Amino acid sequence: MKDAIIKGLRFIGLGFFEPLVRLISGEDSKKNSIETLKKIVAPIASILLFLGVWYSGSKSLYNTEANYKIAKVLKEQGAEEANKMKDCIASGDVSCQPNTLPSPLQVWESYKLLLKDHRKIGEDKEAFKVKTASLNEKRIAQGKNPIVYTGRPSFVDQIKTSIKTVFAGFLLALLIATPIGIIIGLSDTLRTSFNWLIQILKPVSPVVWLLLVFMIVKTLTKDSTSDTSFIISFISVGLCSMWATLVNTAMGVSSVDKDYINVAKVLKLGTFQKIFKVILPASLPLIFTGLRITLSVAWMVLIAIELLAQSPGLGSFVWEEFQNGANDSNSKIIVAMFVIGFIGFLLDRIMLTIQKFISFDKNEGI
Amino acid sequence: METTALEQKFAPNEVMLDLKDLKKVYPTPKGDYMVLEGLNLQVKKEEFITIIGHSGCGKTTMLSMIAGLNEISGGKIAVLGASIKGPGPDRGVIFQAPSLMPWMTAYENVMLGVKKVFPHGTKKERADICKYYLSKVGLDGSFHKRASELSQGMQQRVGIARAFAIKPKVLLLDEPFGMLDSLTRGELQDVLIEIWNKEKITAVMITHDVDEAIFLSDRVVMMTSGPKAKIGDILPIEFERPRSRKTVLAHDDYYEYRKHLIDFLEH
């Protein structure tokens, strides 16, 4: 039981819980206490330290901003107004709060608020569905399109959209980059003839890719009713992120251990067998390293691309909140920041787990 | 006496492997580097020869030329009278590193070659061949272990099984036990010679180990140091087969053979 748990934890990349599991099961308590201290308590302490620095930092920024505000009022409108402003800030009234880095507590409040908002929108949707159910049946019977909910998406909806976009983009990158990488990796001639193209296109900024995709997709989808902004953003994400996979695959395929190639030669394996039985398995670790970089790049550029492409998702959420400038906008942006970071981390773990599952080289990565 | 061994010619129908005026040139920025020149060697059917010589003298170059993995610059290599064209399963190779595919099991590694060589056999026949050779090298319980989970010695056992299972005409061994500790090396020599006694596949083996050469081979071929390396001397080992390590070590001629080889290497 214990061993199974430890094995599972290790497999999904949470191996640092191992000493705790061992400690709870009563095994070698002294050694495992120290290990637990090292691997779990120390990181928790670092999180607390981080929160502490954040808290005091935001406090001091808040004070600076507040003093500046009071000083400004004092200079422009006189002492009476300045005192009023002071009282207003101290009372915590939303109308006069200094606009600066929010404290951890405020961010937590915003997080709860966003979830509440999500629940409320969910209820609205449900109510809308019930209300329009009979009407929609009639419309469908008449051959008309049913009425759909077009209200504002909640924060969670936007996360879902973003993840959908990233996966579509990642899949596109996978489908384009791996086959090309394999072909290029197999042939020296092709590698040298296309290397310049790859080297030039690789560092191109996501924004430029977006514009390029926009130019093409806009024309291609003129008459279609499909979701253009989604198409544009996922294609751009795919194009930005596929280079790591392309380069890694080509490198992995071209640098397969000479011993394996010699074995394949001595056995006179056919081309097909040589590629699928020898070259591909041998280069899987590098291909996967490329795919992991691709996924993290995809997630990183997604936010910027959504922001520009007006495509719904976390990127546009951040941008709208920034434009919005409401009292809790800043803390919502920070919530989005953590959500983005956490999902990015999760995606990487998922890739690592898949890699461990398929690749022969169990120790690669982490 | 040494010259007679060197110039000895065998009847054409006795010869399995024939190297004639073999030459190997590597172009370098400072001009051509002649690794091998005028190398002549005949290996009889069912003969086991070992090749010794100093590091860098071109032994491995010669072996990989026989395997077809390295191009021939001049002269020719023939197996049963027919010149070789590139690598092929008629010349099995046991590499210095076990070179197993680490993502495959021991069984799959052997099967990879067997499938290629016996495409018309039934599934069961092929499986039986794999199992037979794997158990011959003492891997009965490890058929389905991944190669990466096996120790170096175990991996080289699989390498031996893989080479024998494709039933080559010539077996080429490139210092197969060089990376192993001496205890494991002894074990694997026994495994190799036991399976070889049954199959009698013509074998050419490179080694650095004088005792290994005497124990395993019918003739020890000594190569001169490069550049322009060629055969320097050939020493026939006239112990009876099957041999056991004990009787070989106790034999009166053993130390004479050993002295002969070491004298050559020290000059």
Contacts between the chains, C-beta under 8 A, distances in Angstrom:
chain1	res1	chain2	res2	distance
A	257	B	99	8.0
A	259	B	95	6.0
A	259	B	97	5.7
A	259	B	99	3.8
A	260	B	99	6.6
A	260	B	101	6.3
A	262	B	67	7.9
A	262	B	69	5.6
A	262	B	87	7.8
A	262	B	93	7.3
A	262	B	95	7.0
A	262	B	99	7.0
A	263	B	93	7.9
A	263	B	95	7.6
A	263	B	99	5.4
A	263	B	101	7.5
A	265	B	68	7.6
A	265	B	69	6.2
A	265	B	86	7.8
A	265	B	87	4.4
A	266	B	67	6.4
A	266	B	68	7.8
A	266	B	69	7.4
A	266	B	87	5.0
A	266	B	88	7.4
A	266	B	89	6.7
A	266	B	91	7.2
A	266	B	92	7.0
A	266	B	93	5.1
A	267	B	89	5.7
A	267	B	112	6.5
A	267	B	113	4.8
A	267	B	116	5.1
A	267	B	117	7.9
A	267	B	166	7.2
A	268	B	87	6.8
A	268	B	88	5.5
A	268	B	89	5.8
A	268	B	116	6.5
A	269	B	112	7.6
A	269	B	116	6.3
A	277	B	101	7.5
A	277	B	112	6.6
A	278	B	101	6.5
A	281	B	101	6.8
A	281	B	103	4.4
A	281	B	104	7.9
A	282	B	101	7.5
A	282	B	103	7.7
A	284	B	103	7.8
A	359	B	103	7.9
A	360	B	102	5.1
A	360	B	103	3.2
A	360	B	146	7.2
A	360	B	148	6.2
A	361	B	102	7.4
A	361	B	148	7.7
A	362	B	148	7.8
